[in-house]
Amino acid sequence: MNVLENVLETSASLATHFKVDARTIRRDLSVLQTKGFIRHDGPDRGGRWVVIKG
């Protein structure tokens, strides 16, 4: 994961990286999106999470 480029990997790859369940990642990403920290670019499958403010 390279946060310096302000792009997050897919939720599946984040789950693998952090060794947690994909549902945990999806829940956390939803919270971050609601709070305006990240946004999802692209299609539901295959899109990427982008950091808006860090």
Secondary structure, DSSP 8 states (H G I E B T S, - for coil): -BGGGTEE--HHHHHHHHTS-HHHHHHHHHHHHHTTSEEEES-TTT-EEEES--
